[in-house]
Amino acid sequence: MRNERATQLLFELSHPGRGGAVLPACDVPERPLAELLGAQHLAAGPPPLPELAEPEVVRHYANLSTLNMSVDTHFYPLGSCTMKYNSKRNERVAGMPGIVDLHPYQPESTLQGLLALLYELQCYLAEIAGLPAVSLQPAAGAHGELTALMVAAAYFRDQGRPRTKVLAPDSAHGTNPASAAMAGFDFVTVRSTPAGFVDLADLEAKLDDQVAVFMITNPSTLGLFEHGMREIARRVHDCGGLIYLDGANMNAILGIARPGDFGADMMHYNPHKTFSGPHGGGGPGAGPIAVAARLAPYLPTPVVERVEAAGGLPPRYRLAYDRPKSIGRVRSFFGNTGVLVRAYAYIRTHGPEGLRRVAENAVLNANYLLSQVKDFLPVPQGDRCTHEFVASAAKLKAERGISAMDIAKRLLDFGFHAPTVYFPLTVKEAVMIEPTETESRETLDAFAAALRTIVAESPELLHKAPHTTPVSRPDEVRAARQPVLRWTAIK
Ligand SMILES: *Cc1c(COP(=O)(O)O)cnc(C)c1O
């Protein structure tokens, strides 16, 4: 059902003379504005602002807000993004006065509670990664990638043998090549096999003494655990390179497998994905990184350190800047602290056993959904997955002209956020679905039923979907380059 009122502009709802406040009559002599400000500073007339009563304004914005999809209102199976429900407990913790009322310029001695929390978070992230040293500073996953690649560059420079190349598979997230380029490396793509794994022969052919880092997303964006992982790590290490683990998919392996144990030397987390920080709409996120001991000296400063006290006194926490080999600061103050506090609350709430169950249930949900849709929406990479899977509308497109985009758009009419489409690039007409562990069986069944209905609908209906949203199918390139923000112009 179209929400017409929510899509009218305040200007269209305006009635001259209406307002939100009634001021008492002026009880001092009035003087012309021109006399006070100078006539040259005055506009020709008052600005044409909309005139409305307060409830009209409140309803306008409240109705507008209902046009948004969010994890709190809709199932949001956006592959690669891990849009799990964010429990409100974490919000409450992050909003506690002892946290929100702090100022980053306060003396360290008055920040002991927050520093203790951040220190513990560093320890938990190190433990989950199987890598001993952590920086909480990066502001997003992509920023974590960049920071870790800068750490790698500093490491190789310091060894007196700088290296020029970064490798990643063709199924990698676009941030991987972007981070490599920003860190000053040449980026080289490694092919995947048809089954979706790293092509070892192609990797071997591209490995040489100029390869600094092989970036790998494991489990991959195809929802597959790289079974050649040990062999990949051995080959990269044999030629002196480092393994970077893009940790966006940690939700699949929390408490089950540790990147440091399967060969990674560095990794980032996306707390806004894995540890239930809210995301979508542009952040803020965080991108803490964990690295092997030999890379620790190059981490950004400050790092939170714990100083044991003598005589039975409690330990103290300090921000350590005294690291001569550090790449320096990559973010003001201590990083996006609010997101980090939510991650801390999430990790503490679940504990080691709970985190493992999170991953097990995420994988169970994804496999259940896969089993419900694969018969009418083929999944080229197989019958099993980790936390997400990539279906393909290629056959539907060839036979009936129905594209991945048609399916994604039509899902909005059924009250579901669209999955990720056309990523990874290695799957034609990709529909990438990640249900996460927080969805019930009923929701997964309803989603599968909607998909089943959609693929049987007429192509004409689907090409024009969605039919229930205020805007249906803008020209996406034009919408991004020349946004028309005036509703009347769109109508
Ligand atoms: C989300 C994601 C990133 C980037 O993380 P941001 O926090 O969005 O910067 C990198 N790689 C993969 C596989 C991702 O899914």
Ligand as a Chemical Component Dictionary entry (heavy atoms), coordinates in Angstrom:
data_LIG
# 
_chem_comp.id                   LIG 
_chem_comp.type                 NON-POLYMER 
_chem_comp.pdbx_formal_charge   0 
_chem_comp.three_letter_code    LIG 
# 
loop_
_chem_comp_atom.comp_id 
_chem_comp_atom.atom_id 
_chem_comp_atom.alt_atom_id 
_chem_comp_atom.type_symbol 
_chem_comp_atom.charge 
_chem_comp_atom.model_Cartn_x 
_chem_comp_atom.model_Cartn_y 
_chem_comp_atom.model_Cartn_z 
_chem_comp_atom.pdbx_ordinal 
LIG C1 C1 C 0 31.393 -5.440 4.231 1  
LIG C2 C2 C 0 32.591 -6.033 3.608 2  
LIG C3 C3 C 0 33.802 -5.326 3.535 3  
LIG C4 C4 C 0 33.937 -3.865 3.900 4  
LIG O1 O1 O 0 33.598 -3.583 5.214 5  
LIG P1 P1 P 0 32.998 -2.155 5.640 6  
LIG O2 O2 O 0 32.876 -2.269 7.108 7  
LIG O3 O3 O 0 31.691 -2.016 4.919 8  
LIG O4 O4 O 0 33.982 -1.125 5.211 9  
LIG C5 C5 C 0 34.903 -5.985 3.034 10 
LIG N1 N1 N 0 34.825 -7.248 2.604 11 
LIG C6 C6 C 0 33.665 -7.956 2.628 12 
LIG C7 C7 C 0 33.652 -9.375 2.138 13 
LIG C8 C8 C 0 32.504 -7.362 3.134 14 
LIG O5 O5 O 0 31.355 -8.046 3.146 15 
# 
loop_
_chem_comp_bond.comp_id 
_chem_comp_bond.atom_id_1 
_chem_comp_bond.atom_id_2 
_chem_comp_bond.value_order 
_chem_comp_bond.pdbx_ordinal 
LIG C1 C2 SING 1  
LIG C2 C3 SING 2  
LIG C2 C8 DOUB 3  
LIG C3 C4 SING 4  
LIG C3 C5 DOUB 5  
LIG C4 O1 SING 6  
LIG O1 P1 SING 7  
LIG P1 O2 DOUB 8  
LIG P1 O3 SING 9  
LIG P1 O4 SING 10 
LIG C5 N1 SING 11 
LIG N1 C6 DOUB 12 
LIG C6 C7 SING 13 
LIG C6 C8 SING 14 
LIG C8 O5 SING 15 
# 
